Each structure stands twice: as structure tokens, then as C-alpha cells.
Amino acid sequence: MSGRTDRKHRIVTAFQRHVANPFSRRLPLQTLLETTGRKTGLPRLTPVGGRRVGGSFWLVSEFGEKSQYVRNIQADPAVRVRLKGRWHTGTAHLLPDDDPKARLRALPRMNSSAVRAMGNNLLTVRVDLAD
């Protein structure tokens, strides 16, 4: 990663970790992705934007494999997704061959705009929902 991209990643993730995510996690209808911490084994909640299509939930990670939740998925793909206040279990799949920019065009506009603006290593994630 270049110095500029690395700095952007540090600034955005610090803002998300300390300001945006703690606030967003409290919103009852915020979509949340729950992964298992790869080091602690504890549940980790990440506010995400995406869309359910049939039995799958699609999202795009703005920092790809540098995102902590993506690293957690690599260690354990069993996840939960909270959609409209209801939890669903599922299995997450990282899709490096999918076109994340095209995928963002099919996802909610507000979140997609933020991901495009803030991200620098986009990665599509599909969660196959069990229920």
C-alpha cells in the first residue's frame, strides 16, 4: 500500500472504530455483521451496508483483506447478519473474482457511495444465509 493509501486507511478505520461504529451498532435497524474474533474468539459486531438477494446477503468491504471483519471471516466463515432487527446465521464467502464496483451499483446507494469514496481495496463478500 502506498503511503497515501495507508494513511487514508488509518484515518478511516480510526474514525469508524471510535466514532461511527459504536454509534451505528446502537441503531435498532442498522445492518450488522457478527464475526468471531480470530484472536479472542469473542463476537465482533460491524455495521455494514449491503442487500439481501434471495438466500444471500451481499456487501463490499472497503479495505478488502485489511478489514478486521474480513480477516475474521478468513479464520472462521460462520457469521450472523442482523437485517431489519432480525438475526440470521450464515456462511461468508470472500469473492476476489467478483467485480466490486459493479456489485456496488446493485447495493444501496448511500452506503455504496461511502464505500467507493473511502475504500481503496474493494472486496465482495457474500453471506449464504441458513435461515
Secondary structure by P-SEA (a helix, b strand, c coil): ccaaaaaaaaaaaaaaacccaaaaaaccccbbbbbcccccccbbbbbbbbbbcccbbbbbbccccccaaaaaaaaccccccccccbbbbbbbbbbccccaaaaaaaccaaaaaaaaacccbbbbbbbbccc
